[in-house]
Amino acid sequence: MLGSAQWKVIRSGKTISVDILDEAWLERYHARLISILPEDSLDAEFYETIIYDAVQNEVSRTIKITLIHGVKPPPKQHKII
């Protein structure tokens, strides 16, 4: 998770690799001012690039997170007794 390391995130039920470009957020994360726990979500803006071939088949897809607004915990689940 240092430098230009790729992060693994789940998007639409699939695990994908992304770059995080928000340097201010990364600095706070590396200084341990931000923690991410299992099942947390990132409230973030991203830029997605998709490249297609001549017959419109997807050749590649990259996602870069440009700004992170915060970390959101999972929704609270009500316990049934």
N, C-alpha and C positions, 0 to 999 in steps of 0.2 A: 504494500500500500504506500510505497514511497515513490517520489518522482513521477515518472510517466507510467507507473504500473496500472494495469487494467483491473477494474473492479468487476466482480460478478454480482449481478442483480437479477431479480426475478421480475419480468415484465410480461403481462398477459399470460401468466402461468409457465413461461419458459425462462430458463437461465440464460442470460446473455452477458457478454463482456462489454464494458463501457469505460470510457475515459472520463475522469472528473476534472473539469477545467477551472472550477471555482477555487482559486488559490487561497483566498481568505478562509473559506470553510475548511480546506485541507490543512492549513496551518493550525487552526483551532482544534481540529481532529487529532493531528499529530502531537499537539501539546496536551492531549487528554482532557480538553475542555468540553468535548462532545463525546458521548458514548452511544453506540448502536447495539441494541440487544436483539436476540432472535425474534423474528416476526415484526420488527419495526419497519417502517416505510420512510422513504425520503420524499419530502415535498420539494420537488425540483423542476426546473425548466431544462429542456434538452433540445438538441439539434440532431436530426436524423438524416443521413444521406443514403439513398438507395440507388444503385446502378443497375440498369437493365441492358440486356443485349438487344440485337436488332429485331428479335421477335417477342420482345417484352418479357423474357424470362429474367427473374431477379438473379443478378450475378454476385452482388455483394451488398451488405448493409452495415453501416457503422452508426453508433449512437454516442454522442458526447453530452455529458451533463454540464450545462453552462452556468447554472446558478442553483444553489441549494438554499431553500427557505427555512428548512428545519427537519427534524426527525420526528416522525409521528408514531406513537405506540399503537399496537393493534387495538381494535375495538374491544371494549369490555364485554365479556360474555356473562350472561346471567346464569347462575347456578340453579338447577332444578333440584329441589329437595324432596 
